[in-house]
Amino acid sequence: MLSGDDAQQYVLVKGGTRLSRADFLATVKARIQAAPERRAAFIYIHGYSNSFDDAARRTAQMAVDLDIGALPVFYSWPSKGTLAGYEYDQNSVEWTQAHLQAFLADFAEHSSATDIYIIAHSMGNRPMTLALASLLERRPDLLPLFKQVVLAAPDINADVFRDQIAPRFASLRLPATLYASANDKAIRASYNFADWDRIGDIRGPVVGIPGMELVDASAVIMNFMGHDYFASNRVLLTDIATMIKTGQRARNRGGLKGIPSGAPQYWAFP
């Protein structure tokens, strides 16, 4: 929640109210139905080492910076909230998958939103991709509600993603965009921990992903860790906002260039 002069520079968490499932969904429905233009919401799923408050602040910041006219919502899974908690967080995202799937089903069925956008970051992409694919395979009637899915710096085993996750998204024809970078130090650390390539790390030869748009964000200016570029760089925020507002795919969005890769081409910021 923004407050006073601090709101000009900072996003502050001033407090919170615990709601039952029914009250939460009723509140969301009322907010969406009161929207002046369209019944839209975006759902943010945070990554590793992020607390509930971290996720709240990031969601509020993106709501302001994206300015897409969609109700901001976030799903918080029980991260340890520390850099030393990587293994704990890996177990948490595995545990939370079923709960996230139930949440997405509830939201799709009862929020009254006709346009739902999902933005997942880092390790949060693990439960998101599996939960969403499982839900829509079981409930294809909900598929038209999910207009865009953004996978930002996904910390997922690259082979598992290409062999087991991306084909499910392609089969569903779910509009999805994956942002990756060669300058993401957090993703490199994940590679060192797991000793396996991560799909969010775009170093080395790049191959497009069938059924999904891959965007190389290596050229954009990043902070030291280079992991939150999706929400801290104006170029990325503009690209995501344009995608959501217009529904345009990468070839039609200004600022991206197509890169042939021998498979489906991928895209890059110049």
Backbone as CSV, one residue per row, in Angstrom:
resi,resn,N_x,N_y,N_z,CA_x,CA_y,CA_z,C_x,C_y,C_z
1,MET,0.857,-1.190,0.000,0.000,0.000,0.000,0.891,1.238,0.000
2,LEU,0.612,2.196,-0.850,1.387,3.418,-0.909,0.886,4.399,0.138
3,SER,1.832,5.127,0.762,1.441,6.003,1.851,2.248,7.295,1.829
4,GLY,1.576,8.444,1.777,2.222,9.731,1.917,3.341,9.973,0.929
5,ASP,4.321,10.780,1.368,5.442,11.122,0.497,6.273,9.905,0.137
6,ASP,6.344,8.920,1.043,7.122,7.718,0.760,6.600,7.000,-0.471
7,ALA,5.327,7.172,-0.750,4.723,6.463,-1.883,5.297,6.918,-3.217
8,GLN,5.959,8.071,-3.219,6.542,8.544,-4.462,7.769,7.728,-4.851
9,GLN,8.430,7.109,-3.873,9.651,6.377,-4.156,9.613,4.926,-3.702
10,TYR,8.790,4.610,-2.731,8.823,3.288,-2.130,7.437,2.650,-2.117
11,VAL,7.437,1.340,-2.060,6.205,0.595,-1.841,6.259,0.069,-0.416
12,LEU,5.285,0.425,0.374,5.270,0.071,1.783,4.118,-0.872,2.086
13,VAL,4.371,-1.860,2.931,3.314,-2.734,3.420,2.833,-2.157,4.742
14,LYS,1.619,-1.636,4.753,1.082,-0.963,5.933,0.308,-1.894,6.849
15,GLY,-0.072,-3.054,6.342,-0.847,-3.982,7.151,-1.569,-4.967,6.263
16,GLY,-2.353,-5.837,6.881,-3.078,-6.837,6.110,-4.269,-7.353,6.889
17,THR,-5.194,-7.944,6.187,-6.390,-8.516,6.798,-6.546,-9.951,6.330
18,ARG,-6.658,-10.863,7.273,-6.853,-12.272,6.928,-8.318,-12.505,6.551
19,LEU,-8.535,-13.117,5.390,-9.883,-13.389,4.912,-10.084,-14.885,4.728
20,SER,-11.298,-15.321,4.913,-11.631,-16.698,4.563,-11.604,-16.836,3.048
21,ARG,-11.600,-18.072,2.580,-11.625,-18.303,1.137,-12.826,-17.611,0.507
22,ALA,-13.991,-17.781,1.100,-15.214,-17.201,0.535,-15.152,-15.679,0.522
23,ASP,-14.661,-15.084,1.619,-14.586,-13.625,1.685,-13.545,-13.077,0.709
24,PHE,-12.434,-13.793,0.576,-11.414,-13.361,-0.382,-11.982,-13.340,-1.795
25,LEU,-12.619,-14.429,-2.195,-13.158,-14.511,-3.550,-14.268,-13.485,-3.770
26,ALA,-15.071,-13.242,-2.746,-16.131,-12.236,-2.869,-15.538,-10.839,-3.031
27,THR,-14.463,-10.564,-2.286,-13.802,-9.259,-2.392,-13.192,-9.069,-3.769
28,VAL,-12.508,-10.103,-4.249,-11.903,-10.041,-5.581,-12.979,-9.833,-6.646
29,LYS,-14.054,-10.592,-6.541,-15.135,-10.479,-7.525,-15.711,-9.069,-7.551
30,ALA,-15.933,-8.500,-6.373,-16.493,-7.148,-6.305,-15.542,-6.124,-6.913
31,ARG,-14.240,-6.272,-6.636,-13.252,-5.336,-7.184,-13.191,-5.431,-8.707
32,ILE,-13.218,-6.648,-9.215,-13.126,-6.835,-10.666,-14.384,-6.323,-11.359
33,GLN,-15.535,-6.606,-10.779,-16.783,-6.159,-11.404,-16.942,-4.643,-11.354
34,ALA,-16.245,-3.998,-10.417,-16.319,-2.538,-10.311,-15.323,-1.837,-11.227
35,ALA,-14.490,-2.599,-11.909,-13.486,-2.000,-12.795,-14.171,-1.250,-13.928
36,PRO,-13.645,-0.087,-14.305,-14.334,0.741,-15.305,-14.249,0.214,-16.729
37,GLU,-13.215,-0.568,-17.049,-13.012,-0.950,-18.445,-13.212,-2.437,-18.704
38,ARG,-12.513,-3.299,-18.000,-12.603,-4.726,-18.302,-12.410,-5.532,-17.034
39,ARG,-12.840,-6.772,-17.086,-12.725,-7.658,-15.926,-11.413,-8.432,-16.029
40,ALA,-10.351,-7.829,-15.514,-9.014,-8.393,-15.687,-8.278,-8.446,-14.358
41,ALA,-7.366,-9.402,-14.253,-6.509,-9.536,-13.077,-5.173,-10.108,-13.508
42,PHE,-4.114,-9.706,-12.801,-2.855,-10.407,-12.992,-2.437,-11.028,-11.667
43,ILE,-1.912,-12.235,-11.761,-1.505,-12.994,-10.580,0.006,-13.150,-10.617
44,TYR,0.664,-12.724,-9.553,2.118,-12.828,-9.448,2.479,-13.975,-8.508
45,ILE,3.418,-14.813,-8.939,3.943,-15.899,-8.104,5.428,-15.643,-7.916
46,HIS,5.830,-15.409,-6.681,7.200,-14.977,-6.397,8.197,-16.135,-6.473
47,GLY,9.460,-15.775,-6.365,10.526,-16.757,-6.464,11.180,-17.078,-5.135
48,TYR,12.323,-17.705,-5.240,13.136,-18.134,-4.093,13.555,-16.940,-3.229
49,SER,13.636,-17.183,-1.941,14.122,-16.196,-0.968,13.254,-14.946,-0.910
50,ASN,11.953,-15.110,-1.146,11.017,-13.986,-1.070,9.975,-14.254,-0.004
51,SER,9.812,-13.320,0.901,8.793,-13.434,1.935,7.436,-12.980,1.396
52,PHE,6.416,-13.148,2.225,5.073,-12.671,1.875,5.104,-11.171,1.595
53,ASP,5.779,-10.414,2.482,5.853,-8.967,2.292,6.636,-8.606,1.033
54,ASP,7.701,-9.355,0.748,8.447,-9.125,-0.496,7.521,-9.257,-1.705
55,ALA,6.723,-10.318,-1.694,5.808,-10.562,-2.818,4.749,-9.469,-2.913
56,ALA,4.265,-9.007,-1.760,3.267,-7.931,-1.759,3.841,-6.654,-2.358
57,ARG,5.064,-6.317,-1.948,5.688,-5.098,-2.479,5.931,-5.209,-3.983
58,ARG,6.421,-6.364,-4.422,6.692,-6.536,-5.849,5.398,-6.441,-6.659
59,THR,4.332,-7.036,-6.158,3.056,-6.985,-6.871,2.551,-5.555,-6.981
60,ALA,2.638,-4.811,-5.877,2.193,-3.418,-5.897,3.037,-2.588,-6.859
61,GLN,4.354,-2.809,-6.837,5.239,-2.065,-7.741,4.904,-2.354,-9.198
62,MET,4.690,-3.621,-9.526,4.365,-3.966,-10.912,3.010,-3.403,-11.317
63,ALA,2.062,-3.391,-10.387,0.740,-2.846,-10.710,0.851,-1.393,-11.151
64,VAL,1.720,-0.635,-10.474,1.920,0.772,-10.829,2.702,0.895,-12.129
65,ASP,3.798,0.155,-12.238,4.685,0.318,-13.393,4.105,-0.260,-14.685
66,LEU,3.379,-1.374,-14.575,2.778,-1.952,-15.779,1.564,-1.153,-16.238
67,ASP,0.759,-0.700,-15.271,-0.412,0.135,-15.580,-1.284,-0.515,-16.652
68,ILE,-1.719,-1.744,-16.378,-2.459,-2.514,-17.383,-3.951,-2.605,-17.085
69,GLY,-4.414,-1.915,-16.052,-5.836,-1.926,-15.760,-6.355,-3.271,-15.301
70,ALA,-5.514,-4.019,-14.579,-5.903,-5.340,-14.085,-5.721,-5.387,-12.572
71,LEU,-6.627,-6.055,-11.883,-6.529,-6.180,-10.435,-5.261,-6.946,-10.070
72,PRO,-4.374,-6.383,-9.238,-3.158,-7.100,-8.853,-3.417,-8.084,-7.719
73,VAL,-2.985,-9.312,-7.924,-3.156,-10.394,-6.947,-1.833,-11.146,-6.882
74,PHE,-1.478,-11.671,-5.716,-0.291,-12.520,-5.685,-0.559,-13.780,-4.880
75,TYR,0.149,-14.832,-5.256,0.107,-16.101,-4.535,1.465,-16.277,-3.877
76,SER,1.467,-16.412,-2.554,2.719,-16.558,-1.815,2.851,-17.971,-1.274
77,TRP,3.925,-18.628,-1.653,4.228,-19.949,-1.111,5.261,-19.787,0.011
78,PRO,5.403,-20.775,0.894,6.229,-20.596,2.099,7.731,-20.678,1.850
79,SER,8.279,-19.629,1.276,9.732,-19.516,1.144,10.349,-19.230,2.509
80,LYS,11.567,-19.699,2.699,12.270,-19.398,3.942,12.675,-17.933,3.996
81,GLY,12.744,-17.284,2.835,13.026,-15.857,2.798,14.478,-15.485,3.005
82,THR,15.382,-16.453,2.871,16.809,-16.187,3.040,17.580,-16.832,1.898
83,LEU,18.756,-16.278,1.604,19.581,-16.838,0.543,20.052,-18.243,0.878
84,ALA,20.156,-18.548,2.174,20.623,-19.873,2.596,19.516,-20.925,2.547
85,GLY,18.308,-20.523,2.182,17.180,-21.448,2.236,16.824,-22.104,0.925
86,TYR,17.779,-22.261,0.019,17.469,-22.770,-1.321,16.857,-24.165,-1.279
87,GLU,17.472,-25.065,-0.524,16.953,-26.436,-0.482,15.570,-26.469,0.165
88,TYR,15.391,-25.689,1.227,14.078,-25.590,1.867,13.038,-25.099,0.864
89,ASP,13.393,-24.067,0.103,12.452,-23.506,-0.864,12.121,-24.500,-1.973
90,GLN,13.097,-25.305,-2.379,12.808,-26.322,-3.398,11.733,-27.290,-2.912
91,ASN,11.810,-27.689,-1.652,10.783,-28.568,-1.099,9.443,-27.845,-0.981
92,SER,9.488,-26.562,-0.667,8.250,-25.796,-0.520,7.496,-25.665,-1.841
93,VAL,8.224,-25.415,-2.932,7.512,-25.254,-4.202,6.920,-26.580,-4.671
94,GLU,7.577,-27.671,-4.322,6.993,-28.978,-4.656,5.715,-29.197,-3.857
95,TRP,5.752,-28.825,-2.579,4.579,-28.980,-1.711,3.429,-28.077,-2.160
96,THR,3.756,-26.869,-2.627,2.703,-25.884,-2.891,1.982,-26.098,-4.212
97,GLN,2.482,-26.960,-5.067,1.901,-27.097,-6.412,0.405,-27.395,-6.373
98,ALA,0.001,-28.356,-5.555,-1.420,-28.713,-5.486,-2.256,-27.550,-4.951
99,HIS,-1.694,-26.806,-3.995,-2.420,-25.664,-3.429,-2.543,-24.534,-4.454
100,LEU,-1.489,-24.319,-5.223,-1.552,-23.305,-6.271,-2.562,-23.695,-7.345
101,GLN,-2.605,-24.966,-7.688,-3.586,-25.420,-8.681,-5.004,-25.169,-8.184
102,ALA,-5.255,-25.450,-6.913,-6.583,-25.206,-6.346,-6.903,-23.709,-6.335
103,PHE,-5.904,-22.897,-6.014,-6.107,-21.445,-6.008,-6.450,-20.935,-7.402
104,LEU,-5.711,-21.378,-8.401,-5.974,-20.932,-9.770,-7.358,-21.369,-10.238
105,ALA,-7.759,-22.572,-9.853,-9.097,-23.043,-10.215,-10.168,-22.180,-9.558
106,ASP,-9.998,-21.911,-8.265,-10.944,-21.054,-7.555,-11.023,-19.673,-8.198
107,PHE,-9.861,-19.121,-8.498,-9.826,-17.771,-9.061,-10.506,-17.734,-10.421
108,ALA,-10.202,-18.703,-11.254,-10.795,-18.734,-12.593,-12.311,-18.906,-12.531
109,GLU,-12.778,-19.721,-11.606,-14.210,-20.031,-11.532,-15.026,-18.951,-10.837
110,HIS,-14.435,-18.285,-9.832,-15.256,-17.467,-8.944,-14.896,-15.981,-8.899
111,SER,-13.837,-15.551,-9.588,-13.431,-14.147,-9.474,-14.210,-13.228,-10.401
112,SER,-14.850,-13.776,-11.414,-15.551,-13.055,-12.481,-14.591,-12.435,-13.493
113,ALA,-13.287,-12.675,-13.351,-12.325,-12.157,-14.330,-12.485,-12.893,-15.657
114,THR,-12.482,-12.138,-16.734,-12.513,-12.745,-18.069,-11.137,-12.734,-18.723
115,ASP,-10.226,-11.939,-18.173,-8.849,-11.868,-18.661,-7.913,-12.059,-17.471
116,ILE,-7.210,-13.187,-17.441,-6.278,-13.482,-16.355,-4.872,-13.567,-16.932
117,TYR,-3.952,-12.850,-16.302,-2.550,-12.851,-16.716,-1.712,-13.370,-15.551
118,ILE,-0.759,-14.215,-15.854,0.099,-14.780,-14.817,1.531,-14.344,-15.065
119,ILE,2.179,-13.862,-14.010,3.600,-13.525,-14.055,4.282,-14.289,-12.930
120,ALA,5.162,-15.205,-13.279,5.885,-15.991,-12.280,7.369,-15.704,-12.398
121,HIS,8.049,-15.689,-11.261,9.472,-15.357,-11.241,10.286,-16.487,-10.628
122,SER,11.423,-16.764,-11.250,12.440,-17.633,-10.683,11.873,-19.000,-10.312
123,MET,12.074,-19.426,-9.067,11.612,-20.738,-8.630,10.093,-20.838,-8.612
124,GLY,9.412,-19.705,-8.566,7.953,-19.725,-8.598,7.388,-20.281,-9.886
125,ASN,8.228,-20.352,-10.924,7.784,-20.948,-12.183,7.616,-22.458,-12.085
126,ARG,8.286,-23.085,-11.141,8.165,-24.548,-11.029,6.736,-24.959,-10.690
127,PRO,6.173,-24.482,-9.580,4.788,-24.882,-9.304,3.794,-24.269,-10.273
128,MET,4.081,-23.050,-10.759,3.129,-22.402,-11.665,2.936,-23.209,-12.936
129,THR,4.032,-23.600,-13.593,3.904,-24.295,-14.872,3.179,-25.622,-14.715
130,LEU,3.518,-26.355,-13.678,2.901,-27.669,-13.480,1.452,-27.541,-13.031
131,ALA,1.192,-26.592,-12.128,-0.179,-26.409,-11.638,-1.098,-25.935,-12.753
132,LEU,-0.640,-24.966,-13.543,-1.489,-24.420,-14.603,-1.739,-25.452,-15.695
133,ALA,-0.691,-26.169,-16.103,-0.875,-27.193,-17.136,-1.831,-28.277,-16.660
134,SER,-1.661,-28.722,-15.422,-2.538,-29.775,-14.890,-3.980,-29.301,-14.802
135,LEU,-4.170,-28.062,-14.356,-5.523,-27.517,-14.246,-6.204,-27.449,-15.607
136,LEU,-5.506,-26.909,-16.598,-6.138,-26.693,-17.900,-6.293,-27.979,-18.689
137,GLU,-5.459,-28.964,-18.438,-5.678,-30.279,-19.048,-6.927,-30.932,-18.473
138,ARG,-7.179,-30.690,-17.207,-8.367,-31.254,-16.555,-9.608,-30.415,-16.819
139,ARG,-9.410,-29.094,-16.945,-10.530,-28.167,-17.143,-10.283,-27.288,-18.365
140,PRO,-10.350,-27.849,-19.566,-10.090,-27.043,-20.767,-11.077,-25.896,-20.947
141,ASP,-12.221,-25.961,-20.274,-13.184,-24.868,-20.372,-12.652,-23.571,-19.766
142,LEU,-11.631,-23.674,-18.902,-11.063,-22.483,-18.280,-9.962,-21.840,-19.124
143,LEU,-9.504,-22.545,-20.133,-8.369,-22.078,-20.930,-8.565,-20.678,-21.510
144,PRO,-9.749,-20.331,-22.051,-9.904,-18.993,-22.646,-9.709,-17.842,-21.663
145,LEU,-9.777,-18.117,-20.373,-9.615,-17.049,-19.385,-8.162,-16.615,-19.235
146,PHE,-7.223,-17.529,-19.492,-5.804,-17.242,-19.264,-5.207,-16.674,-20.551
147,LYS,-5.072,-15.357,-20.568,-4.710,-14.667,-21.808,-3.210,-14.646,-22.076
148,GLN,-2.395,-14.507,-21.038,-0.945,-14.476,-21.202,-0.293,-15.069,-19.956
149,VAL,0.808,-15.786,-20.181,1.607,-16.316,-19.079,3.045,-15.855,-19.289
150,VAL,3.616,-15.228,-18.269,4.990,-14.731,-18.337,5.857,-15.541,-17.385
151,LEU,6.895,-16.158,-17.927,7.873,-16.899,-17.137,9.135,-16.046,-17.082
152,ALA,9.388,-15.411,-15.950,10.513,-14.495,-15.810,11.659,-15.179,-15.080
153,ALA,12.825,-15.240,-15.734,14.025,-15.834,-15.145,13.726,-17.176,-14.485
154,PRO,13.104,-18.113,-15.196,12.662,-19.354,-14.550,13.822,-20.228,-14.082
155,ASP,13.769,-20.594,-12.819,14.758,-21.492,-12.219,14.203,-22.913,-12.298
156,ILE,14.290,-23.482,-13.490,13.783,-24.827,-13.756,14.849,-25.582,-14.540
157,ASN,15.036,-26.844,-14.214,15.933,-27.706,-14.978,15.601,-27.579,-16.468
158,ALA,16.597,-27.222,-17.284,16.343,-26.926,-18.696,15.823,-28.135,-19.459
159,ASP,16.376,-29.313,-19.193,15.929,-30.505,-19.911,14.516,-30.902,-19.499
160,VAL,14.228,-30.803,-18.211,12.874,-31.098,-17.734,11.883,-30.134,-18.375
161,PHE,12.264,-28.874,-18.465,11.361,-27.885,-19.049,11.083,-28.190,-20.514
162,ARG,12.130,-28.424,-21.282,11.952,-28.647,-22.721,11.238,-29.962,-23.017
163,ASP,11.499,-30.988,-22.213,10.950,-32.315,-22.502,9.578,-32.556,-21.877
164,GLN,9.299,-31.930,-20.724,8.103,-32.290,-19.971,7.111,-31.145,-19.763
165,ILE,7.587,-29.909,-19.753,6.699,-28.782,-19.458,6.283,-28.036,-20.718
166,ALA,7.260,-27.608,-21.516,6.935,-26.845,-22.731,5.982,-27.585,-23.664
167,PRO,6.132,-28.911,-23.866,5.175,-29.602,-24.741,3.735,-29.539,-24.232
168,ARG,3.554,-29.507,-22.922,2.199,-29.414,-22.375,1.608,-28.037,-22.663
169,PHE,2.416,-26.988,-22.530,1.950,-25.643,-22.867,1.624,-25.553,-24.351
170,ALA,2.479,-26.156,-25.188,2.245,-26.116,-26.633,0.960,-26.843,-26.998
171,SER,0.715,-27.985,-26.356,-0.499,-28.747,-26.630,-1.752,-27.956,-26.255
172,LEU,-1.648,-27.183,-25.188,-2.778,-26.366,-24.751,-2.935,-25.087,-25.577
173,ARG,-1.921,-24.765,-26.368,-1.881,-23.501,-27.120,-2.042,-22.307,-26.176
174,LEU,-1.340,-22.382,-25.072,-1.402,-21.348,-24.051,-0.385,-20.253,-24.384
175,PRO,-0.810,-19.019,-24.581,0.139,-17.952,-24.915,1.138,-17.736,-23.777
176,ALA,2.396,-18.010,-24.036,3.409,-17.941,-22.984,4.685,-17.322,-23.525
177,THR,5.316,-16.519,-22.680,6.582,-15.869,-23.021,7.573,-16.113,-21.901
178,LEU,8.768,-16.569,-22.264,9.823,-16.852,-21.293,10.948,-15.844,-21.489
179,TYR,11.284,-15.120,-20.423,12.402,-14.178,-20.447,13.600,-14.821,-19.762
180,ALA,14.737,-14.831,-20.452,15.962,-15.422,-19.923,17.118,-14.458,-20.152
181,SER,18.237,-14.697,-19.443,19.381,-13.800,-19.560,20.681,-14.564,-19.354
182,ALA,21.726,-14.076,-19.989,23.064,-14.629,-19.778,23.775,-13.950,-18.615
183,ASN,23.138,-12.941,-18.024,23.789,-12.146,-16.975,23.103,-12.281,-15.621
184,ASP,22.387,-13.356,-15.429,21.616,-13.580,-14.203,22.464,-14.390,-13.225
185,LYS,23.033,-13.717,-12.230,23.932,-14.389,-11.291,23.189,-15.371,-10.391
186,ALA,21.937,-15.087,-10.069,21.168,-16.007,-9.227,20.896,-17.318,-9.956
187,ILE,20.599,-17.243,-11.240,20.375,-18.456,-12.021,21.677,-19.241,-12.165
188,ARG,22.794,-18.540,-12.299,24.087,-19.233,-12.343,24.344,-19.971,-11.033
189,ALA,24.007,-19.331,-9.912,24.184,-19.982,-8.616,23.314,-21.227,-8.518
190,SER,22.115,-21.167,-9.061,21.244,-22.339,-9.074,21.861,-23.460,-9.890
191,TYR,22.449,-23.098,-11.031,23.151,-24.094,-11.850,24.279,-24.737,-11.050
192,ASN,25.051,-23.930,-10.332,26.158,-24.469,-9.543,25.656,-25.380,-8.432
193,PHE,24.504,-25.029,-7.849,23.941,-25.838,-6.768,23.432,-27.175,-7.296
194,ALA,22.729,-27.133,-8.424,22.083,-28.341,-8.948,22.952,-29.101,-9.942
195,ASP,23.988,-28.435,-10.462,24.860,-29.022,-11.484,24.050,-29.433,-12.711
196,TRP,23.097,-28.578,-13.072,22.260,-28.841,-14.246,21.827,-27.500,-14.829
197,ASP,21.782,-27.416,-16.156,21.394,-26.160,-16.806,19.996,-25.731,-16.381
198,ARG,19.800,-24.402,-16.283,18.493,-23.827,-15.961,17.935,-23.161,-17.221
199,ILE,16.647,-23.252,-17.412,16.035,-22.710,-18.629,16.088,-21.178,-18.655
200,GLY,16.254,-20.553,-17.485,16.364,-19.101,-17.432,17.755,-18.571,-17.698
201,ASP,18.716,-19.474,-17.926,20.102,-19.101,-18.225,20.329,-19.284,-19.717
202,ILE,20.621,-18.210,-20.418,20.677,-18.268,-21.873,22.116,-18.179,-22.386
203,ARG,23.086,-18.521,-21.549,24.477,-18.570,-22.016,24.653,-19.733,-22.993
204,GLY,25.613,-19.587,-23.896,25.888,-20.662,-24.844,24.910,-20.652,-25.997
205,PRO,24.926,-21.703,-26.819,24.001,-21.777,-27.962,22.552,-21.725,-27.497
206,VAL,21.748,-20.929,-28.188,20.346,-20.749,-27.811,19.460,-21.435,-28.839
207,VAL,18.512,-22.195,-28.358,17.561,-22.887,-29.223,16.161,-22.458,-28.814
208,GLY,15.345,-22.086,-29.790,13.973,-21.693,-29.501,13.179,-22.820,-28.872
209,ILE,12.051,-22.463,-28.271,11.204,-23.425,-27.570,9.896,-23.569,-28.341
210,PRO,9.606,-24.728,-28.898,8.349,-24.909,-29.641,7.133,-24.573,-28.782
211,GLY,6.233,-23.798,-29.339,4.999,-23.472,-28.643,5.112,-22.378,-27.606
212,MET,6.274,-21.745,-27.502,6.482,-20.722,-26.481,7.471,-19.694,-27.018
213,GLU,7.259,-18.430,-26.709,8.176,-17.401,-27.174,9.288,-17.181,-26.152
214,LEU,10.522,-17.301,-26.611,11.702,-17.110,-25.781,12.307,-15.753,-26.101
215,VAL,12.509,-14.937,-25.063,13.081,-13.606,-25.241,14.388,-13.513,-24.463
216,ASP,15.467,-13.189,-25.163,16.779,-12.992,-24.560,16.860,-11.563,-24.033
217,ALA,16.942,-11.436,-22.709,16.982,-10.113,-22.078,18.394,-9.708,-21.674
218,SER,19.399,-10.394,-22.204,20.785,-10.151,-21.780,21.245,-8.722,-22.027
219,ALA,20.701,-8.067,-23.037,21.187,-6.738,-23.420,20.636,-5.612,-22.554
220,VAL,19.638,-5.877,-21.734,19.064,-4.794,-20.933,19.932,-4.537,-19.710
221,ILE,19.873,-3.317,-19.205,20.661,-2.944,-18.027,20.053,-3.601,-16.796
222,MET,20.918,-4.231,-15.987,20.447,-4.957,-14.809,21.196,-4.485,-13.568
223,ASN,20.651,-4.832,-12.392,21.369,-4.566,-11.161,22.457,-5.625,-10.966
224,PHE,23.099,-5.616,-9.805,24.258,-6.486,-9.595,23.925,-7.958,-9.805
225,MET,22.830,-8.424,-9.206,22.484,-9.845,-9.320,21.862,-10.174,-10.672
226,GLY,21.210,-9.207,-11.285,20.630,-9.434,-12.606,19.505,-10.442,-12.625
227,HIS,18.753,-10.545,-11.517,17.718,-11.581,-11.440,16.306,-11.019,-11.478
228,ASP,16.146,-9.750,-11.118,14.795,-9.171,-11.088,14.562,-8.209,-12.244
229,TYR,15.280,-8.432,-13.348,15.197,-7.524,-14.491,13.787,-7.387,-15.046
230,PHE,12.977,-8.407,-14.895,11.618,-8.377,-15.447,10.782,-7.268,-14.835
231,ALA,11.120,-6.861,-13.604,10.306,-5.871,-12.902,11.068,-4.599,-12.560
232,SER,12.370,-4.568,-12.837,13.164,-3.402,-12.461,13.689,-2.620,-13.656
233,ASN,13.499,-3.123,-14.851,13.994,-2.452,-16.044,12.814,-1.966,-16.883
234,ARG,12.843,-0.694,-17.246,11.711,-0.107,-17.956,11.482,-0.765,-19.310
235,VAL,12.544,-1.196,-19.981,12.387,-1.847,-21.283,11.575,-3.130,-21.140
236,LEU,11.918,-3.929,-20.130,11.178,-5.184,-19.900,9.739,-4.907,-19.490
237,LEU,9.558,-3.961,-18.578,8.209,-3.641,-18.125,7.333,-3.168,-19.286
238,THR,7.915,-2.374,-20.168,7.157,-1.897,-21.329,6.778,-3.047,-22.244
239,ASP,7.701,-3.980,-22.446,7.405,-5.118,-23.314,6.288,-5.981,-22.727
240,ILE,6.360,-6.237,-21.420,5.323,-7.042,-20.769,3.982,-6.315,-20.819
241,ALA,3.998,-5.020,-20.536,2.754,-4.249,-20.554,2.130,-4.233,-21.944
242,THR,2.956,-4.068,-22.971,2.442,-4.075,-24.341,1.828,-5.420,-24.687
243,MET,2.498,-6.487,-24.300,1.986,-7.832,-24.547,0.616,-8.023,-23.903
244,ILE,0.486,-7.581,-22.663,-0.768,-7.779,-21.943,-1.873,-6.871,-22.488
245,LYS,-1.557,-5.626,-22.733,-2.580,-4.678,-23.187,-3.092,-4.986,-24.591
246,THR,-2.188,-5.422,-25.472,-2.556,-5.587,-26.884,-2.709,-7.036,-27.312
247,GLY,-2.135,-7.967,-26.533,-2.151,-9.368,-26.938,-1.178,-9.683,-28.052
248,GLN,-0.338,-8.734,-28.419,0.585,-8.941,-29.532,1.697,-9.916,-29.159
249,ARG,2.047,-10.754,-30.112,3.178,-11.645,-29.934,4.467,-10.893,-30.258
250,ALA,5.590,-11.543,-30.034,6.885,-10.863,-30.095,7.153,-10.208,-31.443
251,ARG,6.765,-10.856,-32.532,7.089,-10.325,-33.862,6.421,-8.980,-34.123
252,ASN,5.353,-8.700,-33.401,4.613,-7.461,-33.627,4.871,-6.394,-32.569
253,ARG,5.721,-6.700,-31.588,6.020,-5.724,-30.551,7.311,-4.986,-30.903
254,GLY,7.284,-3.684,-30.827,8.479,-2.909,-31.112,9.558,-3.167,-30.075
255,GLY,10.815,-3.084,-30.508,11.915,-3.238,-29.566,12.505,-4.617,-29.495
256,LEU,11.952,-5.593,-30.215,12.488,-6.950,-30.229,12.927,-7.309,-31.642
257,LYS,13.967,-8.094,-31.738,14.411,-8.589,-33.045,14.403,-10.113,-33.034
258,GLY,13.992,-10.701,-34.140,13.967,-12.150,-34.260,15.352,-12.701,-34.538
259,ILE,15.691,-13.805,-33.854,16.992,-14.456,-34.020,16.756,-15.877,-34.519
260,PRO,17.164,-16.213,-35.749,17.013,-17.596,-36.221,17.850,-18.533,-35.358
261,SER,17.315,-19.703,-35.055,18.058,-20.635,-34.198,18.042,-22.059,-34.724
262,GLY,17.521,-22.288,-35.916,17.467,-23.644,-36.454,16.243,-24.404,-35.999
263,ALA,15.584,-23.907,-34.978,14.315,-24.442,-34.480,13.376,-23.238,-34.501
264,PRO,12.324,-23.213,-33.705,11.567,-21.962,-33.635,12.511,-20.814,-33.268
265,GLN,12.393,-19.702,-33.962,13.292,-18.595,-33.658,12.996,-18.054,-32.272
266,TYR,13.971,-17.344,-31.724,13.727,-16.664,-30.464,13.912,-15.171,-30.695
267,TRP,13.731,-14.394,-29.643,13.705,-12.940,-29.767,14.692,-12.339,-28.787
268,ALA,15.138,-11.129,-29.081,16.124,-10.481,-28.217,15.931,-8.975,-28.238
269,PHE,16.316,-8.349,-27.122,16.391,-6.893,-27.095,17.728,-6.481,-27.703
270,PRO,17.724,-5.543,-28.627,18.981,-5.145,-29.280,19.894,-4.377,-28.326
